[in-house]
Amino acid sequence: MNSNKIKQLDKENVMQTYARFDVAIERGEGATLYSPEGTEYIDFTSGLGVNSIGYGNKKWAEAIYAQAMKLQHTSNLYYTEPYVKLAETLTKRTGMKNVFFSNSGAEANEGMIKLARKYSFDKYGKDRSTIITLQQSFHGRTITTLAATGQDAFHNFFFPFTEGFKHVPANDIEVLKSEITNDVCGVLIEFIQGEGGVLPLDEKYVNEVAELCKANDVLFLADEVQTGVGRTGSLFAFEQYDVKPEVLSFAKGIAGGLPLGGFIANEKCSKVLTLGTHATTYGGNPIAVSAALEVLSQLDDTTITEVAKKGEYITNEIQSWKLPIINEIRGRGLMIGISIKEAVPRTLAEQCSLNGLLILTAGTDALRILPPLTISYDEINKGLVILKKTLEKEI
Ligand SMILES: *Cc1c(COP(=O)(O)O)cnc(C)c1O
């Protein structure tokens, strides 16, 4: 099927909820994608932080095939080996206690929110159920995770939203202090706000949040759906801040392109969700979990260190252009935001796609680079050439 036919069928048969770029994709290799007509695109998006080990990854595809031939799914009422192996890998590599698997980021956050509320309910009873999140945050698209999301634009149409969320400005510890009232059971943060604009939290602020939570027996929760799984140059972003969340959620990059998410709890929170209090049909599906085991085995310490280096390389390159259109560059590792002046990021991203580079936007002012973690320097350089020329409006 050619690109035009695909686009036509989409318009005719699909709910038009996505502002799609004028690009159809058929296949990929490394960090390069191809349209049905063979048009080449350098991929600075990785399917929104998902395809962490790139395209055409043989060992990953083989792990999926082998598992599909053995057992594609079984109910969570039975034990399976890949599931417990992935749980063990995650607890070992984070130093935390245990895991619950879901299918997506929103579901992971929803489960983490349930855990926080039940922790408080068990210990203090009802009416201590409020969760504080930050302005500009993004936590998902379910009715509850929309309520958690600290952006007014998301609080529309779908009333009534779940009660029990308060939003405070990021990096302002005094406001947080005054908002930790008797009804609060958790504070939920992203170390680097992804959808909000690639906005990293100050280290000092994060430390103070953790201390404040501890002092009030309020759970310190981290949404690492975008920052997790090597993205920022450590397996999870918390490792680069001097804190440890009590529960953290993950999804996006974990299975390299298959749907998988979940949350990891420390010792204190490991027994909150008890028999029958949380469940899912697909969560921790054997194929997704086998894919995730392969992703984590490829994302060893060397590869993750490379992520940090590639991120620095990209940032330094872009800075060296000294383009007046660029306001500042934010982020860590391969999660990079380029704040733009006097131009619409979306228009620039569209122009990039016409020139052979897929790139994302974030917040209102930024272009966002989120490539496969295994992207080669050759592909990085090709992508940067297109980005520079597009920003200079030379192509
Ligand atoms: C993408 C994202 C989510 C939502 O994940 P889905 O898999 O789309 O439900 C939640 N939190 C953050 C920080 C994200 O980046």
The ligand as an SDF file (V2000), in Angstrom:
LIG
                    3D

 15 15  0  0  0  0  0  0  0  0999 V2000
    4.0020    8.8690   28.0390 C   0  0  0  0  0  0  0  0  0  0  0  0
    3.8880    9.1730   29.4580 C   0  0  0  0  0  0  0  0  0  0  0  0
    2.8330    8.6560   30.2340 C   0  0  0  0  0  0  0  0  0  0  0  0
    1.6870    7.8770   29.6340 C   0  0  0  0  0  0  0  0  0  0  0  0
    2.1050    6.6550   29.0980 O   0  0  0  0  0  0  0  0  0  0  0  0
    1.0910    5.8190   28.1440 P   0  0  0  0  0  0  0  0  0  0  0  0
    1.8530    4.5500   27.8830 O   0  0  0  0  0  0  0  0  0  0  0  0
    0.8710    6.6500   26.9350 O   0  0  0  0  0  0  0  0  0  0  0  0
   -0.1380    5.6000   28.9100 O   0  0  0  0  0  0  0  0  0  0  0  0
    2.8330    8.9280   31.5870 C   0  0  0  0  0  0  0  0  0  0  0  0
    3.8030    9.6370   32.1590 N   0  0  0  0  0  0  0  0  0  0  0  0
    4.8390   10.1520   31.4480 C   0  0  0  0  0  0  0  0  0  0  0  0
    5.9020   10.9190   32.1530 C   0  0  0  0  0  0  0  0  0  0  0  0
    4.9120    9.9440   30.0800 C   0  0  0  0  0  0  0  0  0  0  0  0
    5.9090   10.4680   29.3770 O   0  0  0  0  0  0  0  0  0  0  0  0
  1  2  1  0
  2  3  1  0
  2 14  2  0
  3  4  1  0
  3 10  2  0
  4  5  1  0
  5  6  1  0
  6  7  2  0
  6  8  1  0
  6  9  1  0
 10 11  1  0
 11 12  2  0
 12 13  1  0
 12 14  1  0
 14 15  1  0
M  END
$$$$
